[in-house]
Amino acid sequence: MSAEQDVLAASREIGKTVMAAADETEKNRNLSPEIVSQMKDAGIFSLCIPQRFGGIEAHPATTLEVIQNLAYGDASAAWVAMVCGATAIMAGYLEPGIAEEIYGQKGVITCGVSAPTGKACRVEGGIEVSGRWQWGSGTTHADWILGGSLLVDEQDKPMLDENGQPCHLLPFFSKDQVTLLDNWDVIGLAGSGSNDFVVEDAFVPEGRWMHFGVDQPRMSGLYQFPLLGILGLGVGSVSLGLARHAIDELIEIAGGKIPASSRRTLAHRAYVQSAVAEAEVAYRSAKLFVKDSVERAYDKAIKGEKLLMADRAELRLAITNASRQSTHAVNLMYNAAGGTPVYNESPLSRIYRDAHVATQHIMVGPPTYELVGRVLLDMDVDDGAV
């Protein structure tokens, strides 16, 4: 088997492992070191690392399938894999020597937050950064952590780039430069350990950052995909994995549960039959839209062609649709199951909570429809917004 097929096969087995450990993971609000080690050994964190640095450089469709397999077992594990995988796309933007320094390490894990809530100022040999970031998924396990920062002048005012926009940098910090906070107390994706993190006066040497919205990828293929687009595809894939599990779980419940005041199983009720069919078509159609969009974009990227705004807009639309339709499927299954998912012991309980937290990610939020609509209507759109 190829390296990609090996990781796909391993992700199915690890999906079973994380499912069995899901209660404990949720209770601990983080993945166990053992699970992370299994994921690392399987090559899951290497999927988006360039082959020249020892990574797999997988077709994005493979990465998305791996994330779905993990999400079927436990969305928190899939979420960490998704964030760390998307961050590795940075290898295609960094100066080759810096990229090798970070991604040439065997088994390296990187993660981070692109939102520019940090401040960077120029110093001799690089920049000095201070800031605090939310949503630090994977930070407990990462070797390098990225934190979006605005470059400021001596008066603490944002400096503008060549496009007249605030200079938005994505610098990498080594693990020992970062302080992790223990504040991840949430209703869903509780096991992702997405705590806030802080850096204070952290020195980042010249070149160990990307100028977001200005720097262009230095590699073809996978690295022609937009950085945030890859992240969004992962978010949608987590939702698809949750939807598939919800449908399968409801079918199992319906085959054995006999509701009060009834002699027949839940499966005999017409509204349950309709709900299962509606959920199945929502899931399958959304998954196919993502697959079609990714395949066509990758065909262009592998030829070294730049993805146009229309291509990027279609990817955003496909992933947002996947998130929304998948959550619709989960809602249908939750409602059809009656009182069963009210109890935390029911897998549908966690699936429901995880699905609704995933939909809150900015990459799949309702404003995406307005943004893509403007592209489709040939209206002015900020290129960096898509």
N, C-alpha and C positions, 0 to 999 in steps of 0.2 A: 504494500500500500504506500501511497505518497504521504508526505508529512501532513498535508491537509486532511487526508482521509484518516490518518492516525489520530489527529486531534478531534475530529468529528466523532470517531468511535469512542474515544476516551471521555468526551463530554457527555455522552449518553450514560456511561457508567458513573461518572462523577455526579450527574444529575440525580441518580438514585441515592448516592451518598449524602448529598446536601439535603435531599428530601427527608431522609431519615434523621438528619441532624437539625432540621429546621426549627423545631421548638427550642432547642438549646441555643441555636444561633440567635433567635429572636430575643430570648431571655438575656443573653450576654451582650446584645446590641452590637455584635461584630462577628466576623467569621473566625473560626478557630485557626491557629497556626497550621494544624494538620490538614485542614481543607485547602488553605492557601498553598501549602506545599504540594498537595496533589495536583492542583490546578497549574502550578508552576512546572512540575515535572511532566505534565501532559502537553506542555507547550501553549497553553491557553493565553498566557501573557506575552507570547512571542509572535502571535498571529499577524500583528501589524508592524513588526520590526523588520527592517530590510534584510534580505538574505546576505548582503555583503557584511553585515554585522552579526551574522549567525542566527537571524530570525527566520520566520517562515514566509513573510510577505504574501500572505494568503489572499486569494480572491475575496472581495468583501462579502460575497454571498456565503462563503464558508464561515467567515467570522460571525455573520448574523445567525446562521444555523446553530453554531456553537452556543451563542447567547440564548437562543430560544430553548435549546436542550437544557441548559442550566436553569433558566427561568421556570421551566416546567417543574423542576425539583424544588427550587427556592429562588425567588426573584432577587433576594439580597445578594446571593452569590453571583447571579448574572449581572447585577448592577455594578458590582466591583469589577468584574471581568470587562464589562462594557466601558467603564470610565478609564480603566488602565489601558485597554486596547486602543481607544480613541486617542489618548495622550501620546501613544507611541507613533502616531502619524507625524508628530513633531520631528522625528528623525529625518523626514524628507525636506524639512525647511532649514535645519541648522547647518552651519558650516561643517563640512565633512569631518574635520578633526574633533570638533566638539560633539558631533553626533556619535562618533565612535567612542569617545570618552564615556558617554552616558550609555549608549545602547550596545556597545561592544562587550559589556559585562554579561557573562553567562547568567541567565535567569533573572535579569534585571526587571524590576517593576517600577513603572512611572505612573503618576496620576497628577491631578491638579484641577484648578478652577480658573477659567479664562476671564471671568468678571473682574474688571479693573478696580478692585477695592484696596489695592496697595499703592504706595507712592515710591517712585524710584528717582534718585538724583544722581547726576554724573559725579564720579570721583575718578581719581587716577587709576587707569587700568580696567575700568568697568563702571558698574553702578552700585549704589547702596539702596536697599529696599527695606521698608517697614510696612506692615499691614496685617489685616485679619480677613480671613475668607470663610464663608459658609460652604456647606455641601462638600466637605472633604472626603468623599468616598474613596476608600482604598489607602488612605494616608497611613493607617497603622502598619500596613504591609509594604509600603513603597520605599525604594532606595532614593528616588529623586521626586521632588514635588514642585509643581508649577503653580505660580500665583500671578494672575493678571494684575498689572500695575500701570499707572499713568506716570509718565516722565514729567517731573516738575522742575521749575527753576529755583533760584536761590530765594525767591519770595514765596515759594510753595504754590506757584501758579502752574497749571498744566501747560506744557509746551506743545506746540502744534507741529504736525508732520507736513510732508510735502503736499498733502491733499487738503491742508487747512483744518485737519481734524486733530483732536487731542492724541498725543503720541502714546499708543496702547502697546505695551510690551508684555511678553509672556516669558519671564525669566524662570530658570530652574534653580531650586535650592537643594543642597544636599540634606539628607535626613537630619543631620546634627544641627542644622541651622533652623529647624522648625520645631515649634512647641505645639503639641496636639492638646486640644481641650476635650473634656469629657461632657459633652452637652447634647448628644444625639438621643433625644427622648421623644419619640414620634409614634404615629398610629400605624404606619406601614413602612415597608423596606427597613424595618427596625434593625435587622442584622447586617446592614451595609456599613455600619460604623462611620457614617458621614458626618463626623464631628467638625467643628470649626478648627482652624489652625492659624497660628500667628508666627510672624518673623519680625525681628527687631534689628535694624541696622545690619542686615545680612549683605555681605559683599558678594556680588556676582561678576565674575570676570568677563571681559569683552567677548561678545559672541555667544555667550551661554543664554541667549534669549532669541525670541522671534519678535519681529515688529508686526503685530497683528494688523491685517488689512493692507499691508504694504509689501512685505516679503512674499516672494513667490516660491513654490516648491522647486527643489533642485533635482528631483527625481521624477520619473514618469510613472505610469500605471496607477497603482493604489494611491500614490502621494499627490496625484492630480485631484483627488476628491477633496472637497472643502473640509477643513478641520472640524468645524461645527456640524457639517453635514454627516460626517462619520459618527460623531457623537449622537446626533439625532437618530440615525439609523439604528444605533444600539438601543436607544430608549424605546423606539417602536418595536424592536425585536423582543425586549423584555415583556412588553405588553402582549405580543403575539404568543409567547410561551405561556403566559398566565391564562390567556383565553383558551388555549388548547387544553390545559389542565382543568380549567373550570368546566368545560363541556364534558370531558371524560368523567370528571367527578360527579356531575349531575346525572349522567347516564347510569353510573353505578348506583347512586342513591335511588334514582327512580325505579330501578329494577328490583329493589329490595324493600323499599319503604312503603308501608301501607298506612295512608293517612287516617286520622280519626274519622269515624262514621263512614268508613269505606271498607269494602271487601277486596278491592283490587289494589294493585300497586300504583304508585304515583305515575308510572309510565303510561297508564291507561287514561290519564286526564288530558283532554284536548289542548288545554293551554300549555301544558308541559311539552307536548309533542310539537306545537307551533314554536315554542320558545327554543327548543333544541335545534329545530330546522333554521330559525332565524339567526341564532348564534353561529351555527356552522357556516352559513353563507357569509355572514359578516366577517368571520375569521378567515375563511379561505379567499374571499375576494380581496381583502386587505393584504394578505400575504402575497398574493399573485401580483398586485399592483407594486408592492415593494420590490419583488423579484424582477419584474419587467423593467422598472426604472433603474435599478442597480445594474442589471445586465447591459442595458443600452449605454449608461454612463461609463461603465467600465470598458466597453468596447472602444469608446472614444479615448479614454484615458490611457489604455494600453498602447495606443498608437501615438501617444505623445501629444494628443490634441487637448487644448485647454477646454474645460467644461464651461459652456456659456451660461449666462444667467438663466436662460430657459431650462437648461439641464439641471441646474442647482435648485431652481424653483420646483421642478417636478419631484426631485428627491425629497424636498421639504414637505411637499403636499402628500407624497406617498407615506412618509413616516408619521405625519400628523394624522392622516386617515387611519393608519394601522393602530396608533394609540387610541384614537377615539372609537373605532369600530371594535377593537379588542375589549375595551372597557364596557362598551355596550353589550357585548357577548357575555362578559362576566356578570353584569347587572342582571341580564335575563336569567342566567343560571342561578344566581343568588336568590332572586325572587321566586323562581320555580321550585326551589328546594324547600320552601316553607320555613319551619323553625329550626331545621338542622344547622344551618350556618351561623345561627346566633351563638352557638357554643364554640369556644376557642379551639376545642379538640377537632372541629371539622376543618379540613383543608380549605374549604370554600371561604371560611372566615378570614384566613390570612390572605388568600388570593384576592378577595374583595378589597381588603385594606391596602395591599401592595399595589393593586391596579390603580386605585384612586390616588395614591401618592405619586405614582409614575406619571400620571396625566398632568401633574402640576409642573413638570419640567418645562422651562421656557422654550425649548426647541420644538415642542409639540403642542404649545398653547393655542387657544383660539385666534390670536392675532396672526398666526401663520396663514389662515385663509385670506385675510385682507391683503397680506403681503403678496401671496401668490396670485391673487385676483388682480392686483395692480400689474404684475408681470404679464399675465395673460391678456390684459386690456391694453398692453403696450404703453403704460403710464410710467412716469419717472419713478425710479426706485434706487435707493442707495445700494450700490453694488456690494458693499460689505455686509448688508443686512440679510442677504440671501445665502 
